[in-house]
Amino acid sequence: MPNVGRLVKEAVVKELSERLSERRQRMLSAVVFTAVDQASDAVEITDRSARVLLKNRQRDARGPDYL
């Protein structure tokens, strides 16, 4: 018979770890977004396939061929 206490503990630890990871991801996303938005230089963030994920106003003002 499985140890119910151990199984409950493992489930709780897993749930808390996932929630902390989600919270950390949201916090990091907010920090990166704010930093890019406030930068005085043109900034563009892309994924590994070179798709633009985020760009700031200065990047938009310079047109699509800049960078």
N, C-alpha and C positions, 0 to 999 in steps of 0.2 A: 504494500500500500504506500502510495507516495506521501511524502512529508508535506502536508497541506500548508503549514507555516512557511516552509521554504518556498513553495510555489507562489503563495501570496506575496511574500517579500520580493521575489523575482519579478512578479507582475507589477508591483508598485514601483520598484526601481526602474523598470523599463519605461513605464508611463511617465515618471518624473524626468527621466533622461530625455525622452522625446520632447516633452514640454519645454525643458530648459533649452534644448537645441533649437526649437522653434523660436523661443524668446530671443536667444542669442542671434539667430539669423535675422529676425526683425530689427533688432537693435543695430546690428552691423549694416544692414541695408539702409536704415535711416541715417547712419553716420556717413556712409558712402554717398548717398543721394545729396545730403546737405553739403558735403565737401565739394562735390562736383558742381552743384548749383551755385555755390558761393565763389568758386574759382574765378579769378580775373582772366585767366588764359582759356583758350578753347580746349575743351576736354570732351573726349568721346570714349565710351567704354563699350567694347565689343565682346562677343563670345568667341569660342575657338573657331567658329565658321565665319568669322568676320561680320556677323550680323550686329548692327548697332543696338545696344540695350539701353543706353543712356547717353545723352549729350546735353550740354548746357547752352544757355542763350548765346554766349560768345561763339560757340561752335556753329550755331544756326546762322548767326549774323555773317559769318565768313563764307558761307555757301558750301555746296556739296563737294567741291574739289579741293578744299583746304584740308590739311593734315597729311 
